[in-house]
Amino acid sequence: MAIVNITTQNDADFIRQFAYQTVDLVPIDLTGNTLRMGIRTHASDVDQHLLLTTENGGLTITDAPNGKFTLYISKAQLERIATETFDHSLIRITPADAHLRIWSGTLTNTSGPSR
């Protein structure tokens, strides 16, 4: 499983594109899949600070056959959460309802100077 650590600044939107692929660089087809990324202070916490999904626009599959997707966290969302480090994971939900972890890691939200 991949580890992806993300650093954001709360004075701008965070937008990044990713390509989900094997270690041999073969794309993993995301056709018919949805994505879900929960952000919590600690993975074991009940409360979520952010939930980013394909349904709410936080994640967008941009080229499903080639495994490409975009992660979007708005400036407004980043301003609402604390400037600290959170745990997160990205889960792929297949048409058969299998929940497969794409990655886990941390998200560090920092103060942006232009806020």
Buried (B, 14 or more C-beta within 10 A) or exposed (E): EEEBEBEBBBBBEBEEEBEBEEEEEEBBEBEEBBBBBBBBBEEEEEEEBBEBBBEEEBBBBBEBEBBBBBBBBBBEBBBEBEBEEBBBBBBBBEEEEEEEEBBBBBBBBBEBEEE
